Amino acid sequence: MRMAKPLALALLQRKASLVGAFFMAAICAMPAQAFCPLPVKPQQVAVRQVLDGDTVRLSDGRSVRLIGINAPELGRKGRPSEPYAEAARQRLQALIKASDGRVGLVRGAEAKDKYGRTLAHIYGRNGDNLEAVLLSEGLGLHVAIAPNVRLAGCQDAAEQAARSARLGLWRQSPVQRESALRQSGFAVLSGTVRRIERNRGGVWLDLGERVVMQVPARLQRHFPARFFDNLKGRQVEVRGWVIDRSRKGVIKPGQRRWLLPLTDPSMLKRASG
């Protein structure tokens, strides 16, 4: 899915194809690190096509959106591919090919998304969770959407491995200050929580001067009772799909233009120190 990208990350698009080719050769030579071991016996399915770094089509016609990862988007309709989009697709193809075109499928607690795609984790023949493999190599960003958060902890650990080693997308950090946000889409933002308000719509947290985060009322049960304690004034890092409220009409006085729904507690982290 298309990401809201800082200017520096956008500049990488000019050399995405060269970086992708080099990166694919490099990661294939890296020793594997296991994350998210197989929790249950999965359904064995055949993959017909890898559409991108987070979506595959099965031989029975189903489209499967992988849980826990948001991969860079391939170019379409005249738009260029995002950095590492082709590398992510090729890596997923290679992982599935190494399993003879068959993967283990574990469906999420919420089985389908709004587009009708099956939501699931997939596993290679050796039991590796393929989303975690991609995350550990910096070929996607971790995302957790309740109730499909069974592997959120280990997938986050996989991303942290790539972040520490500055692999893939983390070679030049995708984290941007909330004040630098210029477009909607998936984003990783940093900023200070200025205000917290509760109403029938959920919990609202102002991030800096331009962004408001929302925990919708229907998702509040997934957040610990004391999760919001002492957040005001704290520096945080948050991620999710940013919505441009100005597209729906005039923004009311005092209302922030950018809305970022929080889909799981792991999508907001307090800065250390």
C-alpha positions, 0 to 999 in steps of 0.5 A: 500500500502506498506510503506517505513518504518523506522527501529523502525517501522519495529520492531513493526511487531514482535508483530503486531498480539498482538497489533492488538488484544489489539488495536481493543478492546481498540478502540471499547470502545472509544467514537466516534468523528465525522469527515467529515459529509455526504455532499450529498445523497450517492449511497447505495451499499452492501459490499461483502468483506473487502480486507484491511484497504482501499479497499473493494469489492462490491456485484456487483463485483466492487473494491473500493479504499477509498479516503484519506487514505493509510492503512498498507499493509497486508502480501502477497507473503511471506512478513509479514503484516505491523503493524496495517494492520490486525487491520485496516481491522478488524475495517473496517469490524466492521464498515461496519457490524454495517451498516448491510453490506451496505454503502453510496458511493460517487465517486471522481471527478476522478472516477477510478485509474490506476488499474481500481478500483472505487475511492470513499468515503464510509459512515456508516449508521449513516453518518460517513465517514469511512475513517475519522473514521480509520484515527482518530484511527490511522489505516491509514495515510492521503493522498490527490491526486488531484482532489479527495481532497474534504474531505482533510481538515476534513480527515487531522483533523481526523488524527491529532486527532490520532496523538495528542492522539498517537493512532495506527500508531502514537503510534510510529511516522512514520515520518522519516528524509529524510536522513534515507530513505532506500526504496521506498513506501509510506513515511512521511519525514521531512527535509529542502528544499535546492533548488527550480527549475522550468522547463517544468516537473513542480516544483522541491524541493530538500529535504535535500541531498537525496530526490527531491520532484516534483509537476508535471506540470499537477498538478500545477494548484492545488497549490496556486500561492504563495505556494512555496514562502519562502520555501527554507531553511524551515523545512517541513514534506512531504508525498507520494509515494517515487520512487527509480530512481536508478531502472531505470538506472544510476543516473546522477551526482547531481541527487537525488536518491529518488523522491517524487511526491507531489499530493496536497498542503496538502501533504507538511506542514511547520514545526512550529517555 
